[in-house]
Amino acid sequence: MATIQAKTSRGHKYWYIVESQRVNGKPRPIVLAYLGKPEDLLKRLQGLCGHGKLKSYSHGGVCALLEVARQLDMATIINRYVKSSRSYRATKPTKNHLTVGMTMVLAALGRVCMPTSKNQWASWAQTTSCGYLLRLNLSKLDSQHFWDMMDAVPVEAIELIEQQLLKKAFELYKLDSDTLFFDTTNFFTFIDSTNQRCTIAQRGKNKQKRHDLRQVGMAMVVTREDMIPLFHVSYKGNLHDTKISAGVIHKVKKRLTDLSLDIDRHTLVFDKGVNSKENLALIKKLSMYYVGALTPSHHKQLITDASENFQEVFVNGMPIQVFRDKRSIWSEERTVVVFISENLKAGQLRGIYQSLEKKIKELQKLQLSLERPTPKKQGKNKLQTRIKQIIKGQFITNLIKWSLEQSPTEKFKLQFSVDQQKLNELEDRLGFRILMTDHHNWDTVDIIKTYYGQSQIEHTFKNLKNPYHLAVRPQFHWTDQKIIVHNFICVIGYLLSAIIFRQAKMKAGFNGTMDTLLDSLNDIRLAAVLAQSDSPGPAKASYQLEQMSETQQQLMRVLGIEDNHLRRPRFNGVGVYTSA
């Protein structure tokens, strides 16, 4: 049982919590905690009783991200390429004791932890330990600060900055790379249609169905192993994937060369949007391996041949019907693999039945309107056009049989039904995927597994559209340069997060998603206890980490957060961290 005991040393009394334990068979008092002098103990008790002040900050996320940014020397690398475009500013401007590079790092932290407008960044930062870790007052970082600093980042330098950061990351973290996933997406904006200062935001087919708004495109290449963003580029929102792909393919090979990576070990994986005779010819000219996809409706004979010659293989323990052959596609012999994806087939069927249900309800509504005692008079041609418009849609048009008859009283009668035979035939044609590659010696299962990895970049884009972490939106910018730099900030934020995610999986056995990891880190909080003092001046604060789960404690250890609340990194005013 623990007791409180006093010891006197040099005329002063000190209090301890001790417990009697047996040592070598004899009872000995073992000190469990030192309480200090009586007046110190009284102050501590008063603090526990509410006479002190307590404030808590989100700590884990910003601390882990700052540590990775410090290791990558991210601020310094960015500052090498900074050049102000304003004659009345310094070539490498500073503001509020922050360089451009450090401002970009802080902006990236905000995008990862809590996406806000630049004007709300300081309000978010005050809820975190960011200012405490950097020993800086961040309250003056308003939107004008970020805009002025972003203005000094040349668009043409972004590729070089990205290359230097990746080179450092590959050396420092021993990253591995063999398969690269390439895809594109777009982000809608609220930029006014009459805004002539912006050319990159254009209307196009938006993947979030906001076709009424201007959008900005982004192409990205990530590694299979850790989803490290190897390359990105922002482009006009009205450009088709095939047009932007040619430039990206060129730059991907250059990036591999600049990073001293073996091109022969790398395979570029892409979806149907990249397909064109010119793009595939370019890949061959650059001597790059690839795995891509073809549109089944464009290769009906291949589908017919596959349907008659399927063989069963096992992919990840699941049986799949597969057909493999060599075919001449765009004047080049390519290995093709045709298989049926049950997940794709289930999704297509679900969409068809939902569309059918919707069309039937619309036809029933029209049918009832025609059966009213005094229906609105409409011509037969007009009604037929309306019916055709209702049943219009992919796969649906041929599935609904209908007839429109006119009675002697000049009333129209609509009859319709679902053609079950055609529906059954359609179900047999669904779920097909066609892959092509120049890896003629690869095993069929390896080709399929490699292509399935394409979902990783889709998860990357999903993260970049997550409204709670890593989001590209909101993007309150309306000039091309600011939009491109904003996207760059989001990508370097994702790079920091991908490295943290890799470390958590490798060293802590973390098996959740990146979103879950960021939530767990943000929930690690640092408490500041302000001791009450009668002397003038600011109250003395002591800092302590709040109680955490076992998972959070393990993440702290592997990410180097454990003692950073006591051993804070210093900031020397030019965007470089030094150890305290």
N, C-alpha and C positions, 0 to 999 in steps of 0.2 A: 504494500500500500504506500502511495506517495505522500510525503509530508513536506511542509515548508520549514526550513531551518536557516538560522542566521550564523554568519561567521564574521568575526571582527579582525580587521587587518589595518594596522597603522592608525588605530583610533576610529576607523569607520566601519559601520556595520553593513554587510552585504547579505542579500537573501537568495536562497537557492531552493529549487524543488528537488528533493532527494528521495530515493527509494532504497530500502534495505534489501540487499541481495547477498547470497553466500558466495564467497570467493575462496577457493581451496578449502571448503568446508566451514569457513568462518564468516559470520555476518559482517558486511561492510556497507557503509552508506555510499550509494552511487548517485552522482549528480545527473539529473535528467534535464534541468534547464536553469540558466542563470537569470535572476530577476533584477539584480542591480541594487542600488541604494534605495532606502525607503521613499525618498522623494521621486525617484524614477518610477518605482512601482506604483506610486499614487497617480502620477501622470498617465501611466499606461491604463490603470483602472478607470480614470476619468475619461480617457479616450474610448474605452470599451463601453462606457455608460452613456456615450453620446455627446461628450463635451468636445471631442475632436471632430474633424471633418473628413469625409471619405469620398473619393471619386474614382470611378472605374473606367478603364479605356480598353477598347478592342486592340489586342496586341499581337497575337500569333501570326495573322496574315501579313501585316505590314512588316513585321520583324523578319519573317522568312523571305519575303520578296526583296527587302533591302539587302539581306545577306547575300542572296544570289546576284543581285545587281552589283554589289561590292566586289564579289569574286570575279564577275565578268568585266569589271571596270567599265561599266556601261556608260556612265556619264562622261568619262574621259574620252572614250572612243567616239561618242557623238560630238563632243566639243572639237575634235580634230577637223571635222568637216563643216563646222558652223561658219556661216558668212552672211552677215546682215545685208539685206537688199535696200536698206534705208541709208541715205547719205548722212543723215543727222544722228545716226547711232554708231557706236563702236562696231568694228568688224565682228568681234566676238562679244556681244553685249552681256551684261549682268544686270539683274534687277532684284531688289529685295534680298541682296546677298546670295542670289542663286544664279548659276550659269544656265545656258540653254540646255546642256546635257542633263543637268540635275533636274531641271524643270520637266524634261521629257520623262525622266524616271518617275518623278512624283505623279505626273499625269497618268502614266501606265499603271501605277499602284492603284489610283482611283478607279480606273477602268476595270481592274481585276476584282477589287474588293467590293465596290459599290458604285456602279456607273451613274454619274450625275452630269449635269452641265458644268462647264468650267467655272461658272459663277458660284456654284454650290460646292465646289471642291473643298474650300477652306472649312465650310461648316461640317463636312464629313470628316476632314482631317482632325478637327478638334475632338471628335469622338474616339480617336485612335491614339496610340502612343507614338505616332510618327514624329511629331514635334519634339517629344522627349528623347527619342532615340537619336535624332539629328541635332539636338540642342539648338533648335531654331524656332522662331515665332512664325508660324505659317498663316496667320490670320489675314495678312495682306495679299495673299495669292488669289486675286479675283480674275475674272475672265480676261480683262485687259492685260494682265501679267502673262497669262498663257498665250494670248494672241500675239503679243509682242515677241515672245520667245519662239513660238512656232514659226513666225515670219522669217526667222534667221536660219531655218533649216532648208537648204536647197533641195528641191525635188530630185534633181539628178544625183545628189549625194546619198540618198536613201539606200540605193542598191549597195554602195560601198560600205555604209555603216552596217547594214544587215550582214554583209559578207564577213566583216571584221568580228562582229559579235558571235557569229556562228563558228568562225575559226577558233575563237577563244573557248567557246562552249564545248566543241569537239575535243580540244586538247585537255581542258580542265576536267570534264566529266566522263571522258573516254566513251563518247557516244558512238553507237554503231549504226551503219546505214547500208542497206542493200536494195530494198524495194521502195519506190517513191510513188505516192498517190497524188494525182493531179485532178483538180476539179475547179469549177467556178461557181460563184453565187452573186447575188446582188442585194443591195440594201436600199429600201425606199427612203426618201427624204421629203421634207415639207418646203423645199425651195420653191419660191414663186415662179410661175411660168414666164413672167415678164423679166426675170432676173437675167440680164445679159452678161454679167460678170462671171457666170459659171457655164462652162461647156461640158464638164465631165458628167454632170447630172442630166440624164436624158430619159425620156419615156421609153419603156420596153416591156417585155413579158416578165413581170415581177413574180418571183418565186413565192412571195407571201400574198399574192393575189391583189396587190395594190397597184393595178395597172393605171389608175388615175393619177399617180404621183410620179415625179421624176426620181430616178434611181441611179446608183453608182455601182459598177461591177467590181468584183475582186476575184482574181485568180490566185490559187495557192498550191504549193507542193509541200507535202509533209512526209516524214519518214515513217516507215511501218513500225519500227521498234518502239519509239517513244513519242510519236506524233509531234516531232520537232518541226516547226515551220521553216523549211529550207529555203523557200522563196515565196514572195508575194508581189503582186502588182495591182494597182487600181486602174480602172479603165472606164471609158464611156458606157453608160448604162444601156445604150441601144445597139451595142456590138454583139454579134453572135459568137458563141463559144468557138466555132471553127476559125474565126478571124483572129481572135486574141491568142489562140493556142499556138500558132506558128511562132510568134515572138517569144512566148513563154518557153517553148521547147528549146530554142536557141540558148536562152539564158539559163535554163536548167543545166545544160551541158557545161556552160561556162562556170556556173556555180560549183559543180562537181570538180572541175579542173582547179578552180581557185582554192578549194578546200582540200586539194590533194587526195581526193577520193577516187577509187578505182572504178572507172566507168563500166568496165566489163562485168563487174559484180552487181551493177544496178539495173533494175527493170522498172520502166515507167508504166504505171497502171492508170488508165483513164476510161471514162464512160463514153457513151455514144455521141455526146456533143462535140467531141474532138474530131470525129471521123470526117475525113476528106482525102481525096487522092493526093492532094498537095501535102497535107500534114504527114501522112504515112510515108510519102517519098522523102520528106525532110528528115523524119526519124531514121530512115534507112541511110540517108546521106551522112547523118551525124554518127552512124554506127552505134545506135542505142537499141537495147532490147525493149520490148513492150508487151503488154497484155491489154487488149481493148475489147470492146463489146460492139456487136452489130445489131441492127434493128431487124427482128424476125420477119416483119411484113415485107422487107426488101429482099428477102432470100427465101421465097416460098418453096423452091425446089429443094433447097438444103433441108428445110423443115420436113418436107415429104420424105426425103431419103432417110432422115434421122428417125422418123416415126416408125419406119419399117426395119430399122437395124439397131435399136437401142440395146445397150448392155449395162448390167448393173455394177456400179462401183460404190465403195463406202468412203464418204467424206465426213470426217469427225464422228465416225461411228454410225452415220445415217446412210441408208441405201439411196442411191440416186441413179436414175436412168440416163445414160450418157451415150452419145455418138461422137466419134472422132474421125476426122478425115483431113486431107490436104486439098484446098480449093484455090483456084485463081481468083483473087479479089482485087480489083483495080490494077489488073495486069501484073500482079505479083502473087507467087505461091505462098499461101499462109496456112498454118495449122489452125483448124477450126474445131471447136468443141461445142456440141449442142446438148443441152440437158434441160430437164424440167425442174423448175424451182417451185416446190409446194407452197412456200410462203408467198411468192409472187402470184401464183395461181389463186390462192385463197384471197389475197388482196384484190385481184382483178375481179373475181367473182363477187366479192362483197360490194365493190363499186358498181358492177353491172346490175345487181339486184336492187341496190339503193336507187339507181337511176330509173330502173323499170318501175319501181314503186311510185316514184315521183311522177313519171310520165302517165302512169295509169290514173293517178289521182287527178291530174290535169284533164285527161280525156273524160273521166267520169264527171267532172265539173262541167265540161262543155256538153256532155251528153244530157245532163239534167237541165241545162239552160235551153236546149233544143226541145225538150219535152214539156216545157211550160205551156199553159193554155194560150198565152199571147207572147210567144217568143219574139225576140228582136229579129226583124227580117234581115237576112244576110244572103248574098248570092252564093251559089254553089262553088264557084271558083275561089271566092274569098274564104269560104269555110275549108276547102281542101288545102289551100295555102296555109291556113292557120293550123290545121292538123299536122301537116308535114313539118311545120316549125316546132310543134310540141314534141314530136317523136324524133327530132333531129338530135344526133349525138353519136359518139363513137360506140360501135357494136349494137346500138339500140335500134337504129332505123329499120333494119331488116328483121328484127325480132317481133315487131308488132304488126299484126294483120288487121286491116280496118276497111270498112266500106261506108259510104254515105249515100243513102237513098232518099228520094223525095216522094212523099205521099200525094194522092190526088188533091188533098187540102193544102198542098204546097209547103207542108211542114217537112223538115229534114229529120232523118233518123240515123244516128251514128251507132255502128256496131264495131267492136274491136276485140281482139284476143291475142294472147302471147303464143307465138309459134314455138311449141315445145321441141319439135324436131330440130329447128335451127338453133335453139338454145342449147340443146345437147351437143350439136356439132361444134358450136362455139366453145363450149366447155372443154372439148377435146383439143382445141387449138390454143388454149391459154397456158400461161406459165413457162413458155419457152424462153430460154436465154441462149445467145450465141456468143461465144468468145473467140477471139483470134489472137495469135501470137506468132513471133518469129523464133520462139524457143522450141524448135522442132524436136529436140531430144528430151524435153521435159516430160515427166509423167503427167497423165491427165488429171490426177488428183491435185498435183502441185499447181497446175494452171488454174483450176477452180478455186483452190484455197487462196492463191495470190490475188485473184480478182475479188474474192469475198472481202479481202482486206480494204477494198475501196470504201467500205462503210466507215473506216476510221476518219477519213477526211470529211465525211458527212457529219460525224460527231464533232469535228473541229468547227465546222460552220454552225452547227447547232449550238456549240458553246459561245461562238461569237454573236449569236442572236439571243442568248440567254439574258433576260432583262435584269437579273440579279448579280451576275458575275460576267466579266469579260466582254460585255456587250459593245458592239460598234455604235449602236444607237443608244441614247440620243446624240446626234451630231449637229450641233448648232453652228455650222459653218456654211458659207455660201460662195467661197472662191475655190478654184481648182487646187491651188497650193495648200490651203488650209485643210481641205477635205483629204488630200493625199497624205499630208503629215498626220492628220487625225487617225487615218487608217494605219499608218506606220506605228503610232503610239499603241494602238490596240494590238497590233501584231507582236511588238516587243513585250507587251504585257502578257500575251499568250505564251511567248517564249519562256518568260520567267516562270509562269504557272506550269508549263510542260516539264521544265527541269525539276521543280518542286514535286510534281506528281510522280516523276520518275524516281526521285530519291525516296519518296514515301513508299512506293511499291517495292523497291529493291531492298531498302534497309529496315523498313518498319512492317513489311508485309501487308500494306494497306490494299484493300481490295474493293474499295468504293469507287465512285465516279469523281471526276475532277471537281464537279460542283459540290459534292459532299465533302471533299477534302477542304475546299476553300471555306465552307461553312464551319467545319470543325476548327480550322485555324482561327477564323474570326471570332469564335466563341472562347478562345484562350484570352483571358482578360488580365490586365495589370491594374492593381488597386493602388492608389496614392492616398496615404493617410497623412493628413495635415495636423500636426500636433499643436495644441493650443499653447500660446506663449504670451506672457505679459510684456516682453521686451518689444520695442519698435522694430519694424521691418517685416518682411514676408515670413509666414509660418514655415517651419521646417517640415519637409515632407519625407516620408519613408515609403518605399515601393515594395510591393509584394504581389506575387502571382496568386490569382484566386484558385480555388479548388478545381481540379480537372479530372476528366475520366482517364482510364488507363490508356486508351487510344491516343488521347491528346498528350499525355505524358511521354508516350513513346515517340510521337511525332516531334515533340519538342527536342528530344535528345538527338534524333537523326538529322533534324534540320538546323541544329545549332541555335535554337531559341532559348534553351534551358537557362543560361546565365546571362543572356544579353540584356535583361532588365537591370542588371547591376553593372555589367561591363559594356557600356554603350559605345557604339561606333561614333567617332568624331567626324565633323564635316569642316573642311578647312577653308570653305568660302569659294572654291573654284570648281566644285563639282566632284571632289575626290574624297573617298572615305579613308581615314587612317584609324588604326586601333587605338583605343583609349589608354 
